[in-house]
């Protein structure tokens, strides 16, 4: 498996995990600057991850294994936190 796609996928998962609760809050009527900034930031993380995966040559992409492992772990924790928050109704 190419490290570029794992790296970009983990960044996209973090972007979705951060942005989706903010988008839900915006849809519910909570119109505040911090919520808007988090929604925009999460969306741009996804856009940036897709752009990087399309524009970067997978053979030339280099990232240490420890960084990749930490990013995948952060994506898993972020997704778990978002799911638990959604299930608890918070």
C-alpha positions as a Markdown table, in Angstrom:
| # | Residue | x | y | z |
|---|---|---|---|---|
| 1 | Unk | 0.0 | 0.0 | 0.0 |
| 2 | Unk | 1.3 | 3.4 | -0.9 |
| 3 | Unk | 2.1 | 5.6 | 2.1 |
| 4 | Unk | 0.9 | 8.7 | 0.3 |
| 5 | Unk | -2.7 | 7.4 | 0.1 |
| 6 | Unk | -2.7 | 6.2 | 3.7 |
| 7 | Unk | -1.3 | 9.6 | 4.8 |
| 8 | Unk | -3.9 | 11.6 | 2.7 |
| 9 | Unk | -6.7 | 9.3 | 3.8 |
| 10 | Unk | -5.9 | 9.8 | 7.4 |
| 11 | Unk | -5.8 | 13.6 | 6.9 |
| 12 | Unk | -9.2 | 13.4 | 5.2 |
| 13 | Unk | -10.7 | 11.3 | 8.0 |
| 14 | Unk | -9.5 | 13.9 | 10.5 |
| 15 | Unk | -11.0 | 16.7 | 8.4 |
| 16 | Unk | -14.3 | 14.9 | 8.2 |
| 17 | Unk | -14.3 | 14.1 | 11.9 |
| 18 | Unk | -13.6 | 17.7 | 12.8 |
| 19 | Unk | -15.8 | 19.3 | 10.3 |
| 20 | Unk | -19.0 | 17.2 | 10.4 |
| 21 | Unk | -20.0 | 18.1 | 14.0 |
| 22 | Unk | -19.5 | 21.8 | 13.1 |
| 23 | Unk | -21.6 | 21.4 | 10.0 |
| 24 | Unk | -24.3 | 19.8 | 12.0 |
| 25 | Unk | -24.2 | 22.7 | 14.5 |
| 26 | Unk | -24.5 | 25.2 | 11.6 |
| 27 | Unk | -27.4 | 23.3 | 10.2 |
| 28 | Unk | -29.1 | 23.3 | 13.6 |
| 29 | Unk | -28.8 | 27.1 | 13.7 |
| 30 | Unk | -25.7 | 27.7 | 15.9 |
| 31 | Unk | -24.2 | 30.5 | 13.9 |
| 32 | Unk | -21.0 | 31.5 | 15.5 |
| 33 | Unk | -17.5 | 32.3 | 14.3 |
| 34 | Unk | -15.7 | 29.4 | 16.0 |
| 35 | Unk | -18.2 | 26.9 | 14.6 |
| 36 | Unk | -17.9 | 28.4 | 11.1 |
| 37 | Unk | -14.1 | 28.3 | 11.3 |
| 38 | Unk | -14.0 | 24.7 | 12.4 |
| 39 | Unk | -16.4 | 23.7 | 9.6 |
| 40 | Unk | -14.3 | 25.5 | 7.0 |
| 41 | Unk | -11.1 | 24.1 | 8.4 |
| 42 | Unk | -12.4 | 20.6 | 8.3 |
| 43 | Unk | -13.6 | 21.0 | 4.8 |
| 44 | Unk | -10.2 | 22.4 | 3.6 |
| 45 | Unk | -8.4 | 19.5 | 5.3 |
| 46 | Unk | -10.4 | 17.2 | 3.1 |
| 47 | Unk | -9.8 | 19.3 | 0.0 |
| 48 | Unk | -6.1 | 19.5 | 0.8 |
| 49 | Unk | -5.8 | 15.8 | 1.3 |
| 50 | Unk | -7.5 | 15.0 | -2.0 |
| 51 | Unk | -5.3 | 17.6 | -3.8 |
| 52 | Unk | -2.1 | 16.2 | -2.3 |
| 53 | Unk | -3.0 | 12.7 | -3.3 |
| 54 | Unk | -3.8 | 13.7 | -6.8 |
| 55 | Unk | -0.8 | 16.0 | -7.3 |
| 56 | Unk | 2.0 | 14.1 | -5.6 |
| 57 | Unk | 3.9 | 11.2 | -7.1 |
| 58 | Unk | 3.5 | 8.2 | -4.8 |
| 59 | Unk | 7.0 | 7.0 | -5.6 |
| 60 | Unk | 8.6 | 10.3 | -4.5 |
| 61 | Unk | 6.5 | 10.7 | -1.3 |
| 62 | Unk | 8.5 | 10.1 | 1.8 |
| 63 | Unk | 7.2 | 10.1 | 5.4 |
| 64 | Unk | 8.7 | 8.3 | 8.4 |
| 65 | Unk | 6.8 | 5.3 | 9.6 |
| 66 | Unk | 6.4 | 6.8 | 13.1 |
| 67 | Unk | 4.7 | 9.9 | 11.6 |
| 68 | Unk | 2.4 | 7.7 | 9.5 |
| 69 | Unk | 1.6 | 5.5 | 12.5 |
| 70 | Unk | 0.9 | 8.5 | 14.7 |
| 71 | Unk | -1.4 | 10.1 | 12.0 |
| 72 | Unk | -3.4 | 7.0 | 11.5 |
| 73 | Unk | -3.8 | 6.7 | 15.3 |
| 74 | Unk | -4.9 | 10.3 | 15.5 |
| 75 | Unk | -7.4 | 9.6 | 12.7 |
| 76 | Unk | -8.8 | 6.6 | 14.5 |
| 77 | Unk | -9.2 | 8.5 | 17.7 |
| 78 | Unk | -10.7 | 11.5 | 16.0 |
| 79 | Unk | -13.3 | 9.3 | 14.2 |
| 80 | Unk | -14.0 | 7.4 | 17.4 |
| 81 | Unk | -14.6 | 10.6 | 19.3 |
| 82 | Unk | -16.9 | 11.9 | 16.6 |
| 83 | Unk | -18.9 | 8.7 | 16.5 |
| 84 | Unk | -19.2 | 8.6 | 20.3 |
| 85 | Unk | -20.3 | 12.2 | 20.4 |
| 86 | Unk | -22.9 | 11.6 | 17.7 |
| 87 | Unk | -24.3 | 8.5 | 19.4 |
| 88 | Unk | -24.5 | 10.2 | 22.8 |
| 89 | Unk | -26.4 | 13.1 | 21.4 |
| 90 | Unk | -24.0 | 15.7 | 22.6 |
